[in-house]
Amino acid sequence: MSKPDLMTMTRPQLRQYILENRDDANALSIYLERFKSPDSKEFPAPQSLEDLENLRELHHEHLEQHRNQA
């Protein structure tokens, strides 16, 4: 069985393919890249356990810094 052309699949088709082929990291990568919202925000990952415990405060600090830069 040949592998389908992932780049031409619709979002629901690609999602279904990923659910049926969970070991296909390339398909997941294509899905995430193609359907990532241009308005999505990326936040830095916690660097320590203390950061993880204070994630809510760190998130608010990051948002505040972003607002101040705009």
Secondary structure as the mmCIF struct_conf table of DSSP 4:
data_model
#
loop_
_struct_conf.conf_type_id
_struct_conf.id
_struct_conf.beg_label_comp_id
_struct_conf.beg_label_asym_id
_struct_conf.beg_label_seq_id
_struct_conf.end_label_comp_id
_struct_conf.end_label_asym_id
_struct_conf.end_label_seq_id
HELX_LH_PP_P HELX_LH_PP_P1 SER A 2 PRO A 4
HELX_RH_3T_P HELX_RH_3T_P1 LEU A 6 THR A 8
BEND BEND1 MET A 9 MET A 9
HELX_RH_AL_P HELX_RH_AL_P1 ARG A 11 GLU A 20
TURN_TY1_P TURN_TY1_P1 ARG A 22 ASP A 23
HELX_RH_AL_P HELX_RH_AL_P2 ALA A 25 ARG A 34
TURN_TY1_P TURN_TY1_P2 PHE A 35 PHE A 35
TURN_TY1_P TURN_TY1_P3 PRO A 38 ASP A 39
HELX_LH_PP_P HELX_LH_PP_P2 PRO A 44 PRO A 46
BEND BEND2 SER A 48 SER A 48
HELX_RH_AL_P HELX_RH_AL_P3 LEU A 49 GLU A 53
TURN_TY1_P TURN_TY1_P4 ASN A 54 ASN A 54
HELX_RH_AL_P HELX_RH_AL_P4 LEU A 55 GLN A 69
#
